[in-house]
Amino acid sequence: MEFITGLIADSLGSLFPTSQIHKNAKKNMELLMKYEWFKVLYEDQGCREIMEKSDSVRFFLGSADIGELNQNTRKRAFFHESLINKINEQIYAPL
């Protein structure tokens, strides 16, 4: 499933201007701060740097429908798990 999500993100990434993705990611990160699990991730210096600098993680954050996540616990849990997986991919990516 993660592979498919990555392919979709890569494909859609070329359709949206990078600056708009970064604006959406920043806005969504602000909205996600109301969740304790996100605050914990953001307070970790390494995770925060990845969320702020990695294009794939920023695209993932910027393309999320936060309103839908607020209403659907299952989708929020899936988003949470997927975000952690994306961050881990960046941490353990070969140089």
N, CA, C and O atoms as a GROMACS GRO file, in nm:
protein
  380
    1MET      N    1   0.082  -0.119   0.000
    1MET     CA    2   0.000   0.000   0.000
    1MET      C    3   0.087   0.126   0.000
    1MET      O    4   0.057   0.223  -0.069
    2GLU      N    5   0.194   0.124   0.078
    2GLU     CA    6   0.285   0.239   0.085
    2GLU      C    7   0.346   0.266  -0.052
    2GLU      O    8   0.364   0.382  -0.090
    3PHE      N    9   0.377   0.160  -0.126
    3PHE     CA   10   0.434   0.175  -0.259
    3PHE      C   11   0.337   0.248  -0.351
    3PHE      O   12   0.377   0.338  -0.425
    4ILE      N   13   0.210   0.211  -0.346
    4ILE     CA   14   0.107   0.273  -0.430
    4ILE      C   15   0.091   0.420  -0.391
    4ILE      O   16   0.081   0.507  -0.477
    5THR      N   17   0.088   0.447  -0.260
    5THR     CA   18   0.077   0.585  -0.212
    5THR      C   19   0.194   0.668  -0.263
    5THR      O   20   0.176   0.782  -0.305
    6GLY      N   21   0.313   0.611  -0.261
    6GLY     CA   22   0.431   0.682  -0.311
    6GLY      C   23   0.422   0.711  -0.459
    6GLY      O   24   0.457   0.821  -0.504
    7LEU      N   25   0.374   0.615  -0.536
    7LEU     CA   26   0.358   0.636  -0.681
    7LEU      C   27   0.259   0.747  -0.710
    7LEU      O   28   0.282   0.832  -0.796
    8ILE      N   29   0.148   0.746  -0.638
    8ILE     CA   30   0.046   0.850  -0.658
    8ILE      C   31   0.104   0.986  -0.621
    8ILE      O   32   0.086   1.084  -0.694
    9ALA      N   33   0.173   0.992  -0.508
    9ALA     CA   34   0.233   1.120  -0.465
    9ALA      C   35   0.333   1.170  -0.567
    9ALA      O   36   0.336   1.289  -0.599
   10ASP      N   37   0.417   1.081  -0.620
   10ASP     CA   38   0.515   1.120  -0.720
   10ASP      C   39   0.448   1.170  -0.847
   10ASP      O   40   0.492   1.268  -0.906
   11SER      N   41   0.341   1.101  -0.890
   11SER     CA   42   0.270   1.139  -1.012
   11SER      C   43   0.201   1.274  -0.995
   11SER      O   44   0.209   1.359  -1.084
   12LEU      N   45   0.134   1.293  -0.883
   12LEU     CA   46   0.062   1.417  -0.860
   12LEU      C   47   0.157   1.534  -0.832
   12LEU      O   48   0.123   1.650  -0.855
   13GLY      N   49   0.275   1.501  -0.781
   13GLY     CA   50   0.370   1.606  -0.748
   13GLY      C   51   0.405   1.693  -0.867
   13GLY      O   52   0.432   1.812  -0.850
   14SER      N   53   0.406   1.637  -0.985
   14SER     CA   54   0.440   1.715  -1.103
   14SER      C   55   0.325   1.806  -1.148
   14SER      O   56   0.346   1.897  -1.228
   15LEU      N   57   0.204   1.782  -1.097
   15LEU     CA   58   0.088   1.862  -1.137
   15LEU      C   59   0.072   1.990  -1.054
   15LEU      O   60   0.006   2.084  -1.099
   16PHE      N   61   0.130   1.995  -0.937
   16PHE     CA   62   0.112   2.108  -0.848
   16PHE      C   63   0.243   2.185  -0.833
   16PHE      O   64   0.349   2.125  -0.820
   17PRO      N   65   0.235   2.318  -0.836
   17PRO     CA   66   0.356   2.397  -0.814
   17PRO      C   67   0.412   2.371  -0.674
   17PRO      O   68   0.336   2.359  -0.578
   18THR      N   69   0.542   2.363  -0.662
   18THR     CA   70   0.606   2.333  -0.535
   18THR      C   71   0.569   2.434  -0.428
   18THR      O   72   0.548   2.397  -0.312
   19SER      N   73   0.562   2.561  -0.464
   19SER     CA   74   0.531   2.662  -0.363
   19SER      C   75   0.392   2.641  -0.303
   19SER      O   76   0.374   2.662  -0.183
   20GLN      N   77   0.296   2.599  -0.382
   20GLN     CA   78   0.161   2.574  -0.330
   20GLN      C   79   0.161   2.452  -0.239
   20GLN      O   80   0.092   2.451  -0.137
   21ILE      N   81   0.237   2.351  -0.274
   21ILE     CA   82   0.248   2.232  -0.190
   21ILE      C   83   0.308   2.271  -0.054
   21ILE      O   84   0.261   2.224   0.050
   22HIS      N   85   0.410   2.355  -0.056
   22HIS     CA   86   0.474   2.398   0.069
   22HIS      C   87   0.378   2.480   0.154
   22HIS      O   88   0.376   2.467   0.277
   23LYS      N   89   0.298   2.566   0.091
   23LYS     CA   90   0.198   2.645   0.165
   23LYS      C   91   0.095   2.553   0.228
   23LYS      O   92   0.059   2.568   0.345
   24ASN      N   93   0.047   2.456   0.150
   24ASN     CA   94  -0.053   2.362   0.202
   24ASN      C   95   0.006   2.279   0.316
   24ASN      O   96  -0.062   2.254   0.416
   25ALA      N   97   0.130   2.236   0.302
   25ALA     CA   98   0.194   2.155   0.406
   25ALA      C   99   0.205   2.235   0.535
   25ALA      O  100   0.177   2.184   0.643
   26LYS      N  101   0.247   2.360   0.523
   26LYS     CA  102   0.262   2.445   0.642
   26LYS      C  103   0.127   2.465   0.709
   26LYS      O  104   0.116   2.454   0.832
   27LYS      N  105   0.024   2.493   0.631
   27LYS     CA  106  -0.110   2.514   0.686
   27LYS      C  107  -0.160   2.386   0.754
   27LYS      O  108  -0.215   2.390   0.864
   28ASN      N  109  -0.140   2.273   0.688
   28ASN     CA  110  -0.185   2.146   0.744
   28ASN      C  111  -0.110   2.109   0.870
   28ASN      O  112  -0.168   2.054   0.963
   29MET      N  113   0.020   2.140   0.876
   29MET     CA  114   0.096   2.113   0.998
   29MET      C  115   0.040   2.195   1.114
   29MET      O  116   0.032   2.146   1.227
   30GLU      N  117   0.002   2.319   1.088
   30GLU     CA  118  -0.058   2.402   1.192
   30GLU      C  119  -0.190   2.340   1.240
   30GLU      O  120  -0.217   2.338   1.360
   31LEU      N  121  -0.270   2.291   1.147
   31LEU     CA  122  -0.398   2.229   1.184
   31LEU      C  123  -0.379   2.098   1.259
   31LEU      O  124  -0.458   2.064   1.347
   32LEU      N  125  -0.274   2.024   1.224
   32LEU     CA  126  -0.248   1.895   1.289
   32LEU      C  127  -0.193   1.910   1.431
   32LEU      O  128  -0.190   1.814   1.507
   33MET      N  129  -0.149   2.030   1.467
   33MET     CA  130  -0.092   2.052   1.600
   33MET      C  131  -0.193   2.027   1.712
   33MET      O  132  -0.153   2.014   1.828
   34LYS      N  133  -0.320   2.020   1.681
   34LYS     CA  134  -0.417   1.992   1.786
   34LYS      C  135  -0.414   1.846   1.830
   34LYS      O  136  -0.473   1.810   1.933
   35TYR      N  137  -0.347   1.761   1.753
   35TYR     CA  138  -0.336   1.619   1.789
   35TYR      C  139  -0.204   1.596   1.863
   35TYR      O  140  -0.098   1.637   1.817
   36GLU      N  141  -0.214   1.530   1.976
   36GLU     CA  142  -0.096   1.505   2.059
   36GLU      C  143   0.009   1.425   1.983
   36GLU      O  144   0.128   1.454   1.996
   37TRP      N  145  -0.031   1.326   1.903
   37TRP     CA  146   0.064   1.243   1.831
   37TRP      C  147   0.146   1.328   1.732
   37TRP      O  148   0.263   1.300   1.710
   38PHE      N  149   0.083   1.431   1.673
   38PHE     CA  150   0.155   1.516   1.580
   38PHE      C  151   0.251   1.608   1.655
   38PHE      O  152   0.363   1.631   1.611
   39LYS      N  153   0.206   1.661   1.769
   39LYS     CA  154   0.293   1.747   1.850
   39LYS      C  155   0.420   1.672   1.889
   39LYS      O  156   0.530   1.729   1.884
   40VAL      N  157   0.405   1.545   1.927
   40VAL     CA  158   0.522   1.464   1.966
   40VAL      C  159   0.619   1.452   1.849
   40VAL      O  160   0.739   1.468   1.865
   41LEU      N  161   0.565   1.423   1.730
   41LEU     CA  162   0.651   1.414   1.611
   41LEU      C  163   0.719   1.547   1.583
   41LEU      O  164   0.839   1.552   1.555
   42TYR      N  165   0.643   1.656   1.590
   42TYR     CA  166   0.696   1.787   1.554
   42TYR      C  167   0.800   1.836   1.655
   42TYR      O  168   0.894   1.906   1.618
   43GLU      N  169   0.784   1.798   1.780
   43GLU     CA  170   0.880   1.840   1.882
   43GLU      C  171   1.013   1.766   1.870
   43GLU      O  172   1.114   1.812   1.922
   44ASP      N  173   1.014   1.652   1.803
   44ASP     CA  174   1.138   1.580   1.778
   44ASP      C  175   1.213   1.655   1.667
   44ASP      O  176   1.163   1.669   1.555
   45GLN      N  177   1.333   1.702   1.699
   45GLN     CA  178   1.410   1.784   1.605
   45GLN      C  179   1.431   1.716   1.470
   45GLN      O  180   1.415   1.778   1.365
   46GLY      N  181   1.466   1.588   1.472
   46GLY     CA  182   1.490   1.516   1.347
   46GLY      C  183   1.365   1.504   1.262
   46GLY      O  184   1.369   1.525   1.141
   47CYS      N  185   1.254   1.470   1.325
   47CYS     CA  186   1.127   1.458   1.252
   47CYS      C  187   1.084   1.592   1.195
   47CYS      O  188   1.038   1.601   1.082
   48ARG      N  189   1.099   1.698   1.276
   48ARG     CA  190   1.060   1.831   1.230
   48ARG      C  191   1.141   1.872   1.108
   48ARG      O  192   1.086   1.927   1.012
   49GLU      N  193   1.272   1.846   1.110
   49GLU     CA  194   1.355   1.881   0.995
   49GLU      C  195   1.310   1.806   0.870
   49GLU      O  196   1.304   1.864   0.761
   50ILE      N  197   1.278   1.679   0.886
   50ILE     CA  198   1.230   1.602   0.770
   50ILE      C  199   1.098   1.657   0.720
   50ILE      O  200   1.080   1.672   0.599
   51MET      N  201   1.005   1.688   0.811
   51MET     CA  202   0.875   1.742   0.770
   51MET      C  203   0.890   1.876   0.700
   51MET      O  204   0.812   1.909   0.610
   52GLU      N  205   0.989   1.954   0.739
   52GLU     CA  206   1.008   2.086   0.680
   52GLU      C  207   1.092   2.085   0.553
   52GLU      O  208   1.082   2.177   0.472
   53LYS      N  209   1.175   1.981   0.533
   53LYS     CA  210   1.269   1.983   0.420
   53LYS      C  211   1.246   1.877   0.313
   53LYS      O  212   1.280   1.898   0.197
   54SER      N  213   1.188   1.764   0.350
   54SER     CA  214   1.170   1.656   0.253
   54SER      C  215   1.052   1.686   0.162
   54SER      O  216   0.939   1.705   0.208
   55ASP      N  217   1.079   1.689   0.032
   55ASP     CA  218   0.971   1.716  -0.064
   55ASP      C  219   0.862   1.610  -0.059
   55ASP      O  220   0.744   1.643  -0.067
   56SER      N  221   0.900   1.483  -0.046
   56SER     CA  222   0.797   1.378  -0.046
   56SER      C  223   0.710   1.386   0.079
   56SER      O  224   0.589   1.364   0.072
   57VAL      N  225   0.769   1.418   0.194
   57VAL     CA  226   0.691   1.430   0.317
   57VAL      C  227   0.606   1.557   0.311
   57VAL      O  228   0.490   1.556   0.354
   58ARG      N  229   0.662   1.664   0.259
   58ARG     CA  230   0.584   1.789   0.248
   58ARG      C  231   0.468   1.772   0.150
   58ARG      O  232   0.360   1.825   0.174
   59PHE      N  233   0.489   1.699   0.042
   59PHE     CA  234   0.380   1.674  -0.050
   59PHE      C  235   0.271   1.593   0.020
   59PHE      O  236   0.152   1.623   0.008
   60PHE      N  237   0.312   1.491   0.094
   60PHE     CA  238   0.217   1.408   0.168
   60PHE      C  239   0.136   1.494   0.266
   60PHE      O  240   0.014   1.482   0.273
   61LEU      N  241   0.205   1.579   0.340
   61LEU     CA  242   0.136   1.667   0.435
   61LEU      C  243   0.047   1.768   0.363
   61LEU      O  244  -0.065   1.795   0.407
   62GLY      N  245   0.096   1.823   0.255
   62GLY     CA  246   0.021   1.925   0.182
   62GLY      C  247  -0.099   1.874   0.107
   62GLY      O  248  -0.192   1.950   0.079
   63SER      N  249  -0.099   1.747   0.074
   63SER     CA  250  -0.211   1.692  -0.003
   63SER      C  251  -0.320   1.630   0.085
   63SER      O  252  -0.422   1.583   0.034
   64ALA      N  253  -0.298   1.630   0.216
   64ALA     CA  254  -0.397   1.570   0.307
   64ALA      C  255  -0.519   1.660   0.321
   64ALA      O  256  -0.508   1.783   0.323
   65ASP      N  257  -0.635   1.597   0.331
   65ASP     CA  258  -0.761   1.668   0.358
   65ASP      C  259  -0.782   1.664   0.509
   65ASP      O  260  -0.838   1.568   0.562
   66ILE      N  261  -0.738   1.768   0.577
   66ILE     CA  262  -0.741   1.770   0.723
   66ILE      C  263  -0.885   1.768   0.774
   66ILE      O  264  -0.912   1.707   0.878
   67GLY      N  265  -0.976   1.832   0.705
   67GLY     CA  266  -1.117   1.828   0.746
   67GLY      C  267  -1.170   1.686   0.750
   67GLY      O  268  -1.244   1.649   0.842
   68GLU      N  269  -1.132   1.607   0.651
   68GLU     CA  270  -1.174   1.467   0.646
   68GLU      C  271  -1.108   1.387   0.759
   68GLU      O  272  -1.172   1.301   0.819
   69LEU      N  273  -0.982   1.416   0.786
   69LEU     CA  274  -0.911   1.346   0.893
   69LEU      C  275  -0.974   1.379   1.029
   69LEU      O  276  -0.981   1.293   1.117
   70ASN      N  277  -1.020   1.503   1.045
   70ASN     CA  278  -1.084   1.542   1.170
   70ASN      C  279  -1.212   1.463   1.194
   70ASN      O  280  -1.248   1.436   1.309
   71GLN      N  281  -1.280   1.427   1.088
   71GLN     CA  282  -1.410   1.360   1.100
   71GLN      C  283  -1.400   1.208   1.101
   71GLN      O  284  -1.493   1.141   1.146
   72ASN      N  285  -1.291   1.154   1.053
   72ASN     CA  286  -1.283   1.009   1.036
   72ASN      C  287  -1.162   0.954   1.112
   72ASN      O  288  -1.048   0.971   1.069
   73THR      N  289  -1.188   0.888   1.223
   73THR     CA  290  -1.082   0.835   1.308
   73THR      C  291  -0.996   0.733   1.235
   73THR      O  292  -0.874   0.731   1.252
   74ARG      N  293  -1.057   0.649   1.156
   74ARG     CA  294  -0.982   0.546   1.083
   74ARG      C  295  -0.886   0.607   0.981
   74ARG      O  296  -0.772   0.565   0.970
   75LYS      N  297  -0.934   0.707   0.908
   75LYS     CA  298  -0.848   0.774   0.810
   75LYS      C  299  -0.736   0.850   0.880
   75LYS      O  300  -0.624   0.857   0.831
   76ARG      N  301  -0.768   0.909   0.996
   76ARG     CA  302  -0.666   0.980   1.072
   76ARG      C  303  -0.557   0.884   1.120
   76ARG      O  304  -0.439   0.917   1.114
   77ALA      N  305  -0.598   0.766   1.166
   77ALA     CA  306  -0.501   0.665   1.211
   77ALA      C  307  -0.414   0.618   1.094
   77ALA      O  308  -0.294   0.600   1.109
   78PHE      N  309  -0.475   0.600   0.977
   78PHE     CA  310  -0.399   0.560   0.858
   78PHE      C  311  -0.301   0.670   0.817
   78PHE      O  312  -0.187   0.642   0.782
   79PHE      N  313  -0.347   0.795   0.823
   79PHE     CA  314  -0.260   0.908   0.790
   79PHE      C  315  -0.143   0.914   0.887
   79PHE      O  316  -0.028   0.933   0.845
   80HIS      N  317  -0.170   0.898   1.014
   80HIS     CA  318  -0.066   0.900   1.118
   80HIS      C  319   0.039   0.793   1.088
   80HIS      O  320   0.159   0.821   1.088
   81GLU      N  321  -0.005   0.671   1.063
   81GLU     CA  322   0.087   0.560   1.033
   81GLU      C  323   0.166   0.588   0.904
   81GLU      O  324   0.287   0.563   0.898
   82SER      N  325   0.098   0.639   0.804
   82SER     CA  326   0.165   0.668   0.676
   82SER      C  327   0.269   0.778   0.691
   82SER      O  328   0.376   0.772   0.630
   83LEU      N  329   0.238   0.880   0.771
   83LEU     CA  330   0.333   0.988   0.794
   83LEU      C  331   0.458   0.935   0.864
   83LEU      O  332   0.569   0.970   0.825
   84ILE      N  333   0.440   0.852   0.964
   84ILE     CA  334   0.554   0.793   1.034
   84ILE      C  335   0.637   0.709   0.936
   84ILE      O  336   0.760   0.714   0.940
   85ASN      N  337   0.571   0.633   0.851
   85ASN     CA  338   0.644   0.553   0.751
   85ASN      C  339   0.723   0.642   0.656
   85ASN      O  340   0.837   0.611   0.623
   86LYS      N  341   0.664   0.752   0.612
   86LYS     CA  342   0.733   0.844   0.520
   86LYS      C  343   0.855   0.905   0.589
   86LYS      O  344   0.961   0.918   0.528
   87ILE      N  345   0.840   0.943   0.716
   87ILE     CA  346   0.952   1.001   0.790
   87ILE      C  347   1.062   0.896   0.806
   87ILE      O  348   1.180   0.926   0.786
   88ASN      N  349   1.024   0.774   0.841
   88ASN     CA  350   1.123   0.666   0.856
   88ASN      C  351   1.195   0.637   0.724
   88ASN      O  352   1.314   0.608   0.725
   89GLU      N  353   1.124   0.644   0.613
   89GLU     CA  354   1.188   0.624   0.483
   89GLU      C  355   1.300   0.727   0.464
   89GLU      O  356   1.406   0.694   0.412
   90GLN      N  357   1.276   0.850   0.505
   90GLN     CA  358   1.376   0.955   0.489
   90GLN      C  359   1.493   0.934   0.586
   90GLN      O  360   1.609   0.960   0.552
   91ILE      N  361   1.462   0.889   0.706
   91ILE     CA  362   1.567   0.866   0.806
   91ILE      C  363   1.661   0.755   0.760
   91ILE      O  364   1.783   0.767   0.771
   92TYR      N  365   1.602   0.647   0.708
   92TYR     CA  366   1.681   0.530   0.672
   92TYR      C  367   1.715   0.521   0.524
   92TYR      O  368   1.764   0.418   0.478
   93ALA      N  369   1.689   0.627   0.449
   93ALA     CA  370   1.720   0.627   0.306
   93ALA      C  371   1.872   0.625   0.286
   93ALA      O  372   1.945   0.697   0.354
   94PRO      N  373   1.916   0.543   0.194
   94PRO     CA  374   2.061   0.542   0.166
   94PRO      C  375   2.105   0.675   0.107
   94PRO      O  376   2.031   0.739   0.032
   95LEU      N  377   2.224   0.714   0.142
   95LEU     CA  378   2.277   0.844   0.092
   95LEU      C  379   2.333   0.830  -0.045
   95LEU      O  380   2.381   0.928  -0.102
   0.00000   0.00000   0.00000
